[in-house]
Amino acid sequence: MRTIHFSDARSNLKAVMDQTIDDHDAVLITRRDAPNVVLMSEAQYESWKETMYLLQSPTNAERILRSIAQHRRGEAVERQLIDPDGE
């Protein structure tokens, strides 16, 4: 995560936002007398929200982590998706 001071972020806001999107990484904006802020793209924010939603259930989190481990061990099976509207 890149760190930038508030005054630099303010002076170069468009460039900071563009780089945040291009790098697919958040930016920590530091402030002298106030809490810091993290800037991230909307796509990254939505991804984080979805991840948090999926992992909030311990049972679901366990299933997801088990599936990831199976895939990493080469135990995953690729299947064709079924189109319910297809013939």
HTML snippet that shows the backbone in 3Dmol.js (N, CA, C, O; Angstrom):
<script src="https://3Dmol.org/build/3Dmol-min.js"></script>
<div id="view" style="width:600px;height:400px;position:relative"></div>
<script>
const pdb = `
ATOM      1  N   MET A   1       0.860  -1.170   0.000  1.00  0.00           N
ATOM      2  CA  MET A   1       0.000   0.000   0.000  1.00  0.00           C
ATOM      3  C   MET A   1       0.905   1.231   0.000  1.00  0.00           C
ATOM      4  O   MET A   1       1.811   1.366   0.823  1.00  0.00           O
ATOM      5  N   ARG A   2       0.636   2.093  -0.921  1.00  0.00           N
ATOM      6  CA  ARG A   2       1.393   3.342  -1.022  1.00  0.00           C
ATOM      7  C   ARG A   2       0.880   4.325   0.020  1.00  0.00           C
ATOM      8  O   ARG A   2      -0.308   4.325   0.342  1.00  0.00           O
ATOM      9  N   THR A   3       1.757   5.154   0.544  1.00  0.00           N
ATOM     10  CA  THR A   3       1.395   6.169   1.531  1.00  0.00           C
ATOM     11  C   THR A   3       1.686   7.546   0.959  1.00  0.00           C
ATOM     12  O   THR A   3       2.734   7.770   0.353  1.00  0.00           O
ATOM     13  N   ILE A   4       0.747   8.469   1.157  1.00  0.00           N
ATOM     14  CA  ILE A   4       0.904   9.836   0.670  1.00  0.00           C
ATOM     15  C   ILE A   4       0.309  10.783   1.710  1.00  0.00           C
ATOM     16  O   ILE A   4      -0.691  10.460   2.352  1.00  0.00           O
ATOM     17  N   HIS A   5       0.914  11.927   1.870  1.00  0.00           N
ATOM     18  CA  HIS A   5       0.400  12.915   2.820  1.00  0.00           C
ATOM     19  C   HIS A   5      -0.815  13.617   2.217  1.00  0.00           C
ATOM     20  O   HIS A   5      -0.912  13.774   0.999  1.00  0.00           O
ATOM     21  N   PHE A   6      -1.727  14.031   3.067  1.00  0.00           N
ATOM     22  CA  PHE A   6      -2.966  14.675   2.642  1.00  0.00           C
ATOM     23  C   PHE A   6      -2.730  15.834   1.681  1.00  0.00           C
ATOM     24  O   PHE A   6      -3.410  15.933   0.660  1.00  0.00           O
ATOM     25  N   SER A   7      -1.782  16.710   1.988  1.00  0.00           N
ATOM     26  CA  SER A   7      -1.562  17.884   1.129  1.00  0.00           C
ATOM     27  C   SER A   7      -1.099  17.468  -0.264  1.00  0.00           C
ATOM     28  O   SER A   7      -1.481  18.098  -1.250  1.00  0.00           O
ATOM     29  N   ASP A   8      -0.277  16.411  -0.363  1.00  0.00           N
ATOM     30  CA  ASP A   8       0.146  15.910  -1.674  1.00  0.00           C
ATOM     31  C   ASP A   8      -1.026  15.266  -2.411  1.00  0.00           C
ATOM     32  O   ASP A   8      -1.175  15.437  -3.621  1.00  0.00           O
ATOM     33  N   ALA A   9      -1.848  14.532  -1.681  1.00  0.00           N
ATOM     34  CA  ALA A   9      -3.024  13.911  -2.296  1.00  0.00           C
ATOM     35  C   ALA A   9      -3.977  14.974  -2.820  1.00  0.00           C
ATOM     36  O   ALA A   9      -4.507  14.843  -3.923  1.00  0.00           O
ATOM     37  N   ARG A  10      -4.195  16.008  -2.050  1.00  0.00           N
ATOM     38  CA  ARG A  10      -5.087  17.092  -2.459  1.00  0.00           C
ATOM     39  C   ARG A  10      -4.556  17.785  -3.709  1.00  0.00           C
ATOM     40  O   ARG A  10      -5.322  18.083  -4.626  1.00  0.00           O
ATOM     41  N   SER A  11      -3.252  18.044  -3.752  1.00  0.00           N
ATOM     42  CA  SER A  11      -2.654  18.744  -4.894  1.00  0.00           C
ATOM     43  C   SER A  11      -2.657  17.902  -6.163  1.00  0.00           C
ATOM     44  O   SER A  11      -2.657  18.438  -7.271  1.00  0.00           O
ATOM     45  N   ASN A  12      -2.659  16.590  -6.000  1.00  0.00           N
ATOM     46  CA  ASN A  12      -2.561  15.680  -7.152  1.00  0.00           C
ATOM     47  C   ASN A  12      -3.692  14.657  -7.147  1.00  0.00           C
ATOM     48  O   ASN A  12      -3.477  13.494  -7.487  1.00  0.00           O
ATOM     49  N   LEU A  13      -4.882  15.079  -6.769  1.00  0.00           N
ATOM     50  CA  LEU A  13      -5.972  14.133  -6.538  1.00  0.00           C
ATOM     51  C   LEU A  13      -6.271  13.261  -7.755  1.00  0.00           C
ATOM     52  O   LEU A  13      -6.404  12.045  -7.616  1.00  0.00           O
ATOM     53  N   LYS A  14      -6.380  13.854  -8.944  1.00  0.00           N
ATOM     54  CA  LYS A  14      -6.689  13.055 -10.133  1.00  0.00           C
ATOM     55  C   LYS A  14      -5.616  11.999 -10.371  1.00  0.00           C
ATOM     56  O   LYS A  14      -5.936  10.841 -10.637  1.00  0.00           O
ATOM     57  N   ALA A  15      -4.350  12.386 -10.278  1.00  0.00           N
ATOM     58  CA  ALA A  15      -3.256  11.437 -10.499  1.00  0.00           C
ATOM     59  C   ALA A  15      -3.258  10.340  -9.438  1.00  0.00           C
ATOM     60  O   ALA A  15      -3.017   9.174  -9.750  1.00  0.00           O
ATOM     61  N   VAL A  16      -3.527  10.706  -8.190  1.00  0.00           N
ATOM     62  CA  VAL A  16      -3.579   9.716  -7.109  1.00  0.00           C
ATOM     63  C   VAL A  16      -4.719   8.733  -7.360  1.00  0.00           C
ATOM     64  O   VAL A  16      -4.544   7.525  -7.200  1.00  0.00           O
ATOM     65  N   MET A  17      -5.883   9.244  -7.753  1.00  0.00           N
ATOM     66  CA  MET A  17      -7.023   8.359  -8.035  1.00  0.00           C
ATOM     67  C   MET A  17      -6.728   7.453  -9.225  1.00  0.00           C
ATOM     68  O   MET A  17      -7.002   6.255  -9.174  1.00  0.00           O
ATOM     69  N   ASP A  18      -6.170   8.017 -10.297  1.00  0.00           N
ATOM     70  CA  ASP A  18      -5.854   7.212 -11.482  1.00  0.00           C
ATOM     71  C   ASP A  18      -4.851   6.112 -11.154  1.00  0.00           C
ATOM     72  O   ASP A  18      -5.015   4.974 -11.594  1.00  0.00           O
ATOM     73  N   GLN A  19      -3.816   6.439 -10.386  1.00  0.00           N
ATOM     74  CA  GLN A  19      -2.811   5.439 -10.032  1.00  0.00           C
ATOM     75  C   GLN A  19      -3.406   4.367  -9.121  1.00  0.00           C
ATOM     76  O   GLN A  19      -3.052   3.192  -9.229  1.00  0.00           O
ATOM     77  N   THR A  20      -4.299   4.766  -8.235  1.00  0.00           N
ATOM     78  CA  THR A  20      -4.974   3.803  -7.357  1.00  0.00           C
ATOM     79  C   THR A  20      -5.735   2.779  -8.187  1.00  0.00           C
ATOM     80  O   THR A  20      -5.687   1.581  -7.906  1.00  0.00           O
ATOM     81  N   ILE A  21      -6.431   3.252  -9.202  1.00  0.00           N
ATOM     82  CA  ILE A  21      -7.189   2.351 -10.077  1.00  0.00           C
ATOM     83  C   ILE A  21      -6.246   1.511 -10.924  1.00  0.00           C
ATOM     84  O   ILE A  21      -6.420   0.297 -11.026  1.00  0.00           O
ATOM     85  N   ASP A  22      -5.240   2.150 -11.537  1.00  0.00           N
ATOM     86  CA  ASP A  22      -4.316   1.434 -12.419  1.00  0.00           C
ATOM     87  C   ASP A  22      -3.508   0.371 -11.679  1.00  0.00           C
ATOM     88  O   ASP A  22      -3.264  -0.709 -12.215  1.00  0.00           O
ATOM     89  N   ASP A  23      -3.092   0.675 -10.443  1.00  0.00           N
ATOM     90  CA  ASP A  23      -2.271  -0.258  -9.662  1.00  0.00           C
ATOM     91  C   ASP A  23      -3.090  -1.313  -8.928  1.00  0.00           C
ATOM     92  O   ASP A  23      -2.527  -2.253  -8.367  1.00  0.00           O
ATOM     93  N   HIS A  24      -4.408  -1.168  -8.927  1.00  0.00           N
ATOM     94  CA  HIS A  24      -5.279  -2.088  -8.178  1.00  0.00           C
ATOM     95  C   HIS A  24      -4.806  -2.210  -6.733  1.00  0.00           C
ATOM     96  O   HIS A  24      -4.746  -3.305  -6.173  1.00  0.00           O
ATOM     97  N   ASP A  25      -4.474  -1.070  -6.143  1.00  0.00           N
ATOM     98  CA  ASP A  25      -3.966  -1.053  -4.775  1.00  0.00           C
ATOM     99  C   ASP A  25      -4.509   0.173  -4.056  1.00  0.00           C
ATOM    100  O   ASP A  25      -4.763   1.208  -4.672  1.00  0.00           O
ATOM    101  N   ALA A  26      -4.680   0.047  -2.773  1.00  0.00           N
ATOM    102  CA  ALA A  26      -5.176   1.162  -1.967  1.00  0.00           C
ATOM    103  C   ALA A  26      -4.040   2.130  -1.656  1.00  0.00           C
ATOM    104  O   ALA A  26      -2.863   1.776  -1.732  1.00  0.00           O
ATOM    105  N   VAL A  27      -4.413   3.355  -1.306  1.00  0.00           N
ATOM    106  CA  VAL A  27      -3.453   4.388  -0.926  1.00  0.00           C
ATOM    107  C   VAL A  27      -3.811   4.862   0.476  1.00  0.00           C
ATOM    108  O   VAL A  27      -4.964   5.192   0.753  1.00  0.00           O
ATOM    109  N   LEU A  28      -2.824   4.894   1.351  1.00  0.00           N
ATOM    110  CA  LEU A  28      -3.012   5.418   2.698  1.00  0.00           C
ATOM    111  C   LEU A  28      -2.721   6.912   2.656  1.00  0.00           C
ATOM    112  O   LEU A  28      -1.612   7.324   2.314  1.00  0.00           O
ATOM    113  N   ILE A  29      -3.709   7.715   3.001  1.00  0.00           N
ATOM    114  CA  ILE A  29      -3.549   9.168   3.039  1.00  0.00           C
ATOM    115  C   ILE A  29      -3.408   9.560   4.501  1.00  0.00           C
ATOM    116  O   ILE A  29      -4.334   9.404   5.298  1.00  0.00           O
ATOM    117  N   THR A  30      -2.219  10.077   4.838  1.00  0.00           N
ATOM    118  CA  THR A  30      -1.933  10.434   6.225  1.00  0.00           C
ATOM    119  C   THR A  30      -2.268  11.898   6.474  1.00  0.00           C
ATOM    120  O   THR A  30      -2.138  12.748   5.593  1.00  0.00           O
ATOM    121  N   ARG A  31      -2.705  12.166   7.706  1.00  0.00           N
ATOM    122  CA  ARG A  31      -3.029  13.538   8.113  1.00  0.00           C
ATOM    123  C   ARG A  31      -2.352  13.809   9.444  1.00  0.00           C
ATOM    124  O   ARG A  31      -2.214  12.913  10.277  1.00  0.00           O
ATOM    125  N   ARG A  32      -1.938  15.031   9.632  1.00  0.00           N
ATOM    126  CA  ARG A  32      -1.154  15.390  10.820  1.00  0.00           C
ATOM    127  C   ARG A  32      -1.973  15.296  12.109  1.00  0.00           C
ATOM    128  O   ARG A  32      -1.538  14.656  13.066  1.00  0.00           O
ATOM    129  N   ASP A  33      -3.134  15.916  12.147  1.00  0.00           N
ATOM    130  CA  ASP A  33      -3.896  16.011  13.399  1.00  0.00           C
ATOM    131  C   ASP A  33      -5.251  15.311  13.331  1.00  0.00           C
ATOM    132  O   ASP A  33      -6.186  15.685  14.038  1.00  0.00           O
ATOM    133  N   ALA A  34      -5.350  14.303  12.486  1.00  0.00           N
ATOM    134  CA  ALA A  34      -6.624  13.598  12.335  1.00  0.00           C
ATOM    135  C   ALA A  34      -6.327  12.159  11.903  1.00  0.00           C
ATOM    136  O   ALA A  34      -5.226  11.863  11.439  1.00  0.00           O
ATOM    137  N   PRO A  35      -7.300  11.277  12.053  1.00  0.00           N
ATOM    138  CA  PRO A  35      -7.085   9.892  11.625  1.00  0.00           C
ATOM    139  C   PRO A  35      -6.774   9.809  10.126  1.00  0.00           C
ATOM    140  O   PRO A  35      -7.233  10.633   9.335  1.00  0.00           O
ATOM    141  N   ASN A  36      -6.000   8.815   9.761  1.00  0.00           N
ATOM    142  CA  ASN A  36      -5.658   8.592   8.360  1.00  0.00           C
ATOM    143  C   ASN A  36      -6.853   8.029   7.600  1.00  0.00           C
ATOM    144  O   ASN A  36      -7.837   7.590   8.197  1.00  0.00           O
ATOM    145  N   VAL A  37      -6.751   8.051   6.273  1.00  0.00           N
ATOM    146  CA  VAL A  37      -7.820   7.581   5.400  1.00  0.00           C
ATOM    147  C   VAL A  37      -7.205   6.656   4.353  1.00  0.00           C
ATOM    148  O   VAL A  37      -6.068   6.857   3.927  1.00  0.00           O
ATOM    149  N   VAL A  38      -7.964   5.642   3.943  1.00  0.00           N
ATOM    150  CA  VAL A  38      -7.524   4.753   2.873  1.00  0.00           C
ATOM    151  C   VAL A  38      -8.388   5.019   1.646  1.00  0.00           C
ATOM    152  O   VAL A  38      -9.616   5.051   1.732  1.00  0.00           O
ATOM    153  N   LEU A  39      -7.733   5.208   0.504  1.00  0.00           N
ATOM    154  CA  LEU A  39      -8.414   5.433  -0.771  1.00  0.00           C
ATOM    155  C   LEU A  39      -8.266   4.176  -1.610  1.00  0.00           C
ATOM    156  O   LEU A  39      -7.160   3.662  -1.775  1.00  0.00           O
ATOM    157  N   MET A  40      -9.389   3.675  -2.147  1.00  0.00           N
ATOM    158  CA  MET A  40      -9.340   2.513  -3.030  1.00  0.00           C
ATOM    159  C   MET A  40     -10.385   2.678  -4.119  1.00  0.00           C
ATOM    160  O   MET A  40     -11.320   3.466  -3.981  1.00  0.00           O
ATOM    161  N   SER A  41     -10.222   1.931  -5.201  1.00  0.00           N
ATOM    162  CA  SER A  41     -11.180   2.003  -6.299  1.00  0.00           C
ATOM    163  C   SER A  41     -12.524   1.413  -5.864  1.00  0.00           C
ATOM    164  O   SER A  41     -12.599   0.628  -4.918  1.00  0.00           O
ATOM    165  N   GLU A  42     -13.560   1.802  -6.564  1.00  0.00           N
ATOM    166  CA  GLU A  42     -14.884   1.250  -6.273  1.00  0.00           C
ATOM    167  C   GLU A  42     -14.890  -0.259  -6.494  1.00  0.00           C
ATOM    168  O   GLU A  42     -15.489  -0.999  -5.713  1.00  0.00           O
ATOM    169  N   ALA A  43     -14.227  -0.718  -7.550  1.00  0.00           N
ATOM    170  CA  ALA A  43     -14.183  -2.157  -7.832  1.00  0.00           C
ATOM    171  C   ALA A  43     -13.516  -2.917  -6.687  1.00  0.00           C
ATOM    172  O   ALA A  43     -13.983  -3.983  -6.285  1.00  0.00           O
ATOM    173  N   GLN A  44     -12.423  -2.364  -6.166  1.00  0.00           N
ATOM    174  CA  GLN A  44     -11.738  -3.016  -5.050  1.00  0.00           C
ATOM    175  C   GLN A  44     -12.615  -3.000  -3.797  1.00  0.00           C
ATOM    176  O   GLN A  44     -12.671  -3.989  -3.066  1.00  0.00           O
ATOM    177  N   TYR A  45     -13.288  -1.899  -3.552  1.00  0.00           N
ATOM    178  CA  TYR A  45     -14.185  -1.791  -2.401  1.00  0.00           C
ATOM    179  C   TYR A  45     -15.309  -2.822  -2.497  1.00  0.00           C
ATOM    180  O   TYR A  45     -15.610  -3.505  -1.518  1.00  0.00           O
ATOM    181  N   GLU A  46     -15.930  -2.938  -3.675  1.00  0.00           N
ATOM    182  CA  GLU A  46     -17.011  -3.916  -3.856  1.00  0.00           C
ATOM    183  C   GLU A  46     -16.488  -5.339  -3.661  1.00  0.00           C
ATOM    184  O   GLU A  46     -17.180  -6.187  -3.098  1.00  0.00           O
ATOM    185  N   SER A  47     -15.272  -5.595  -4.126  1.00  0.00           N
ATOM    186  CA  SER A  47     -14.664  -6.908  -3.942  1.00  0.00           C
ATOM    187  C   SER A  47     -14.459  -7.212  -2.460  1.00  0.00           C
ATOM    188  O   SER A  47     -14.734  -8.323  -2.008  1.00  0.00           O
ATOM    189  N   TRP A  48     -13.977  -6.227  -1.708  1.00  0.00           N
ATOM    190  CA  TRP A  48     -13.785  -6.401  -0.264  1.00  0.00           C
ATOM    191  C   TRP A  48     -15.124  -6.669   0.423  1.00  0.00           C
ATOM    192  O   TRP A  48     -15.220  -7.543   1.285  1.00  0.00           O
ATOM    193  N   LYS A  49     -16.152  -5.918   0.042  1.00  0.00           N
ATOM    194  CA  LYS A  49     -17.476  -6.130   0.652  1.00  0.00           C
ATOM    195  C   LYS A  49     -17.969  -7.547   0.387  1.00  0.00           C
ATOM    196  O   LYS A  49     -18.481  -8.206   1.292  1.00  0.00           O
ATOM    197  N   GLU A  50     -17.819  -8.017  -0.843  1.00  0.00           N
ATOM    198  CA  GLU A  50     -18.269  -9.361  -1.200  1.00  0.00           C
ATOM    199  C   GLU A  50     -17.484 -10.416  -0.418  1.00  0.00           C
ATOM    200  O   GLU A  50     -18.062 -11.382   0.081  1.00  0.00           O
ATOM    201  N   THR A  51     -16.174 -10.228  -0.314  1.00  0.00           N
ATOM    202  CA  THR A  51     -15.343 -11.164   0.446  1.00  0.00           C
ATOM    203  C   THR A  51     -15.773 -11.211   1.906  1.00  0.00           C
ATOM    204  O   THR A  51     -15.910 -12.290   2.483  1.00  0.00           O
ATOM    205  N   MET A  52     -15.984 -10.051   2.498  1.00  0.00           N
ATOM    206  CA  MET A  52     -16.411  -9.999   3.902  1.00  0.00           C
ATOM    207  C   MET A  52     -17.772 -10.681   4.082  1.00  0.00           C
ATOM    208  O   MET A  52     -17.993 -11.381   5.070  1.00  0.00           O
ATOM    209  N   TYR A  53     -18.671 -10.476   3.133  1.00  0.00           N
ATOM    210  CA  TYR A  53     -19.986 -11.109   3.204  1.00  0.00           C
ATOM    211  C   TYR A  53     -19.842 -12.636   3.152  1.00  0.00           C
ATOM    212  O   TYR A  53     -20.459 -13.350   3.942  1.00  0.00           O
ATOM    213  N   LEU A  54     -19.025 -13.126   2.219  1.00  0.00           N
ATOM    214  CA  LEU A  54     -18.868 -14.568   2.066  1.00  0.00           C
ATOM    215  C   LEU A  54     -18.170 -15.214   3.259  1.00  0.00           C
ATOM    216  O   LEU A  54     -18.438 -16.370   3.588  1.00  0.00           O
ATOM    217  N   LEU A  55     -17.278 -14.470   3.904  1.00  0.00           N
ATOM    218  CA  LEU A  55     -16.512 -15.039   5.014  1.00  0.00           C
ATOM    219  C   LEU A  55     -17.135 -14.792   6.384  1.00  0.00           C
ATOM    220  O   LEU A  55     -16.605 -15.266   7.389  1.00  0.00           O
ATOM    221  N   GLN A  56     -18.245 -14.063   6.446  1.00  0.00           N
ATOM    222  CA  GLN A  56     -18.834 -13.768   7.756  1.00  0.00           C
ATOM    223  C   GLN A  56     -19.448 -15.007   8.400  1.00  0.00           C
ATOM    224  O   GLN A  56     -19.564 -15.077   9.624  1.00  0.00           O
ATOM    225  N   SER A  57     -19.833 -15.964   7.599  1.00  0.00           N
ATOM    226  CA  SER A  57     -20.342 -17.225   8.134  1.00  0.00           C
ATOM    227  C   SER A  57     -19.161 -18.183   8.303  1.00  0.00           C
ATOM    228  O   SER A  57     -18.487 -18.497   7.322  1.00  0.00           O
ATOM    229  N   PRO A  58     -18.897 -18.653   9.524  1.00  0.00           N
ATOM    230  CA  PRO A  58     -17.773 -19.581   9.722  1.00  0.00           C
ATOM    231  C   PRO A  58     -17.888 -20.843   8.864  1.00  0.00           C
ATOM    232  O   PRO A  58     -16.882 -21.351   8.368  1.00  0.00           O
ATOM    233  N   THR A  59     -19.100 -21.344   8.690  1.00  0.00           N
ATOM    234  CA  THR A  59     -19.296 -22.545   7.876  1.00  0.00           C
ATOM    235  C   THR A  59     -18.946 -22.266   6.424  1.00  0.00           C
ATOM    236  O   THR A  59     -18.247 -23.057   5.789  1.00  0.00           O
ATOM    237  N   ASN A  60     -19.425 -21.150   5.894  1.00  0.00           N
ATOM    238  CA  ASN A  60     -19.133 -20.797   4.509  1.00  0.00           C
ATOM    239  C   ASN A  60     -17.643 -20.528   4.320  1.00  0.00           C
ATOM    240  O   ASN A  60     -17.055 -20.945   3.323  1.00  0.00           O
ATOM    241  N   ALA A  61     -17.037 -19.834   5.275  1.00  0.00           N
ATOM    242  CA  ALA A  61     -15.600 -19.546   5.198  1.00  0.00           C
ATOM    243  C   ALA A  61     -14.800 -20.846   5.160  1.00  0.00           C
ATOM    244  O   ALA A  61     -13.846 -20.972   4.391  1.00  0.00           O
ATOM    245  N   GLU A  62     -15.190 -21.807   5.988  1.00  0.00           N
ATOM    246  CA  GLU A  62     -14.491 -23.096   6.015  1.00  0.00           C
ATOM    247  C   GLU A  62     -14.616 -23.815   4.677  1.00  0.00           C
ATOM    248  O   GLU A  62     -13.640 -24.379   4.183  1.00  0.00           O
ATOM    249  N   ARG A  63     -15.806 -23.798   4.091  1.00  0.00           N
ATOM    250  CA  ARG A  63     -16.019 -24.452   2.791  1.00  0.00           C
ATOM    251  C   ARG A  63     -15.175 -23.792   1.705  1.00  0.00           C
ATOM    252  O   ARG A  63     -14.560 -24.475   0.886  1.00  0.00           O
ATOM    253  N   ILE A  64     -15.150 -22.471   1.703  1.00  0.00           N
ATOM    254  CA  ILE A  64     -14.367 -21.749   0.697  1.00  0.00           C
ATOM    255  C   ILE A  64     -12.887 -22.075   0.850  1.00  0.00           C
ATOM    256  O   ILE A  64     -12.216 -22.378  -0.136  1.00  0.00           O
ATOM    257  N   LEU A  65     -12.371 -22.016   2.074  1.00  0.00           N
ATOM    258  CA  LEU A  65     -10.954 -22.298   2.302  1.00  0.00           C
ATOM    259  C   LEU A  65     -10.607 -23.746   1.955  1.00  0.00           C
ATOM    260  O   LEU A  65      -9.525 -24.019   1.434  1.00  0.00           O
ATOM    261  N   ARG A  66     -11.516 -24.663   2.239  1.00  0.00           N
ATOM    262  CA  ARG A  66     -11.295 -26.067   1.879  1.00  0.00           C
ATOM    263  C   ARG A  66     -11.244 -26.226   0.357  1.00  0.00           C
ATOM    264  O   ARG A  66     -10.411 -26.966  -0.165  1.00  0.00           O
ATOM    265  N   SER A  67     -12.129 -25.537  -0.342  1.00  0.00           N
ATOM    266  CA  SER A  67     -12.144 -25.598  -1.807  1.00  0.00           C
ATOM    267  C   SER A  67     -10.877 -25.004  -2.409  1.00  0.00           C
ATOM    268  O   SER A  67     -10.335 -25.543  -3.374  1.00  0.00           O
ATOM    269  N   ILE A  68     -10.405 -23.902  -1.845  1.00  0.00           N
ATOM    270  CA  ILE A  68      -9.161 -23.291  -2.326  1.00  0.00           C
ATOM    271  C   ILE A  68      -7.995 -24.255  -2.127  1.00  0.00           C
ATOM    272  O   ILE A  68      -7.152 -24.406  -3.012  1.00  0.00           O
ATOM    273  N   ALA A  69      -7.950 -24.904  -0.972  1.00  0.00           N
ATOM    274  CA  ALA A  69      -6.876 -25.868  -0.695  1.00  0.00           C
ATOM    275  C   ALA A  69      -6.934 -27.038  -1.676  1.00  0.00           C
ATOM    276  O   ALA A  69      -5.895 -27.483  -2.164  1.00  0.00           O
ATOM    277  N   GLN A  70      -8.136 -27.541  -1.971  1.00  0.00           N
ATOM    278  CA  GLN A  70      -8.280 -28.626  -2.940  1.00  0.00           C
ATOM    279  C   GLN A  70      -7.771 -28.190  -4.312  1.00  0.00           C
ATOM    280  O   GLN A  70      -7.081 -28.950  -4.991  1.00  0.00           O
ATOM    281  N   HIS A  71      -8.105 -26.982  -4.714  1.00  0.00           N
ATOM    282  CA  HIS A  71      -7.660 -26.472  -6.011  1.00  0.00           C
ATOM    283  C   HIS A  71      -6.140 -26.379  -6.056  1.00  0.00           C
ATOM    284  O   HIS A  71      -5.522 -26.748  -7.055  1.00  0.00           O
ATOM    285  N   ARG A  72      -5.542 -25.893  -4.989  1.00  0.00           N
ATOM    286  CA  ARG A  72      -4.074 -25.763  -4.944  1.00  0.00           C
ATOM    287  C   ARG A  72      -3.377 -27.125  -4.986  1.00  0.00           C
ATOM    288  O   ARG A  72      -2.255 -27.238  -5.479  1.00  0.00           O
ATOM    289  N   ARG A  73      -4.038 -28.146  -4.472  1.00  0.00           N
ATOM    290  CA  ARG A  73      -3.469 -29.496  -4.511  1.00  0.00           C
ATOM    291  C   ARG A  73      -3.741 -30.183  -5.851  1.00  0.00           C
ATOM    292  O   ARG A  73      -3.324 -31.323  -6.057  1.00  0.00           O
ATOM    293  N   GLY A  74      -4.433 -29.500  -6.756  1.00  0.00           N
ATOM    294  CA  GLY A  74      -4.739 -30.075  -8.060  1.00  0.00           C
ATOM    295  C   GLY A  74      -5.917 -31.024  -8.034  1.00  0.00           C
ATOM    296  O   GLY A  74      -6.064 -31.846  -8.938  1.00  0.00           O
ATOM    297  N   GLU A  75      -6.754 -30.930  -7.024  1.00  0.00           N
ATOM    298  CA  GLU A  75      -7.890 -31.838  -6.874  1.00  0.00           C
ATOM    299  C   GLU A  75      -9.187 -31.258  -7.418  1.00  0.00           C
ATOM    300  O   GLU A  75     -10.238 -31.891  -7.310  1.00  0.00           O
ATOM    301  N   ALA A  76      -9.133 -30.077  -7.994  1.00  0.00           N
ATOM    302  CA  ALA A  76     -10.351 -29.455  -8.519  1.00  0.00           C
ATOM    303  C   ALA A  76     -10.717 -30.102  -9.852  1.00  0.00           C
ATOM    304  O   ALA A  76      -9.846 -30.540 -10.604  1.00  0.00           O
ATOM    305  N   VAL A  77     -11.998 -30.152 -10.126  1.00  0.00           N
ATOM    306  CA  VAL A  77     -12.493 -30.714 -11.374  1.00  0.00           C
ATOM    307  C   VAL A  77     -13.175 -29.597 -12.152  1.00  0.00           C
ATOM    308  O   VAL A  77     -14.084 -28.936 -11.649  1.00  0.00           O
ATOM    309  N   GLU A  78     -12.721 -29.397 -13.393  1.00  0.00           N
ATOM    310  CA  GLU A  78     -13.336 -28.366 -14.231  1.00  0.00           C
ATOM    311  C   GLU A  78     -14.598 -28.930 -14.864  1.00  0.00           C
ATOM    312  O   GLU A  78     -14.604 -30.049 -15.378  1.00  0.00           O
ATOM    313  N   ARG A  79     -15.651 -28.151 -14.822  1.00  0.00           N
ATOM    314  CA  ARG A  79     -16.931 -28.581 -15.391  1.00  0.00           C
ATOM    315  C   ARG A  79     -17.488 -27.474 -16.269  1.00  0.00           C
ATOM    316  O   ARG A  79     -17.199 -26.295 -16.064  1.00  0.00           O
ATOM    317  N   GLN A  80     -18.285 -27.867 -17.244  1.00  0.00           N
ATOM    318  CA  GLN A  80     -18.971 -26.904 -18.093  1.00  0.00           C
ATOM    319  C   GLN A  80     -20.192 -26.385 -17.346  1.00  0.00           C
ATOM    320  O   GLN A  80     -20.898 -27.145 -16.683  1.00  0.00           O
ATOM    321  N   LEU A  81     -20.430 -25.091 -17.460  1.00  0.00           N
ATOM    322  CA  LEU A  81     -21.625 -24.522 -16.853  1.00  0.00           C
ATOM    323  C   LEU A  81     -22.837 -24.874 -17.698  1.00  0.00           C
ATOM    324  O   LEU A  81     -22.763 -24.932 -18.925  1.00  0.00           O
ATOM    325  N   ILE A  82     -23.934 -25.103 -17.032  1.00  0.00           N
ATOM    326  CA  ILE A  82     -25.176 -25.431 -17.722  1.00  0.00           C
ATOM    327  C   ILE A  82     -25.964 -24.153 -17.910  1.00  0.00           C
ATOM    328  O   ILE A  82     -26.225 -23.426 -16.952  1.00  0.00           O
ATOM    329  N   ASP A  83     -26.341 -23.883 -19.147  1.00  0.00           N
ATOM    330  CA  ASP A  83     -27.157 -22.713 -19.455  1.00  0.00           C
ATOM    331  C   ASP A  83     -28.619 -23.126 -19.311  1.00  0.00           C
ATOM    332  O   ASP A  83     -29.118 -23.901 -20.127  1.00  0.00           O
ATOM    333  N   PRO A  84     -29.320 -22.621 -18.285  1.00  0.00           N
ATOM    334  CA  PRO A  84     -30.708 -23.051 -18.071  1.00  0.00           C
ATOM    335  C   PRO A  84     -31.634 -22.650 -19.214  1.00  0.00           C
ATOM    336  O   PRO A  84     -32.697 -23.248 -19.380  1.00  0.00           O
ATOM    337  N   ASP A  85     -31.252 -21.657 -19.998  1.00  0.00           N
ATOM    338  CA  ASP A  85     -32.081 -21.219 -21.121  1.00  0.00           C
ATOM    339  C   ASP A  85     -31.645 -21.858 -22.432  1.00  0.00           C
ATOM    340  O   ASP A  85     -32.322 -21.715 -23.450  1.00  0.00           O
ATOM    341  N   GLY A  86     -30.526 -22.556 -22.412  1.00  0.00           N
ATOM    342  CA  GLY A  86     -29.996 -23.179 -23.624  1.00  0.00           C
ATOM    343  C   GLY A  86     -30.765 -24.433 -23.974  1.00  0.00           C
ATOM    344  O   GLY A  86     -31.503 -24.989 -23.160  1.00  0.00           O
ATOM    345  N   GLU A  87     -30.572 -24.858 -25.193  1.00  0.00           N
ATOM    346  CA  GLU A  87     -31.274 -26.067 -25.642  1.00  0.00           C
ATOM    347  C   GLU A  87     -30.324 -27.188 -25.884  1.00  0.00           C
ATOM    348  O   GLU A  87     -30.742 -28.281 -26.265  1.00  0.00           O
TER     349      GLU A  87
END
`;
const viewer = $3Dmol.createViewer("view");
viewer.addModel(pdb, "pdb");
viewer.setStyle({}, {cartoon: {color: "spectrum"}});
viewer.zoomTo();
viewer.render();
</script>
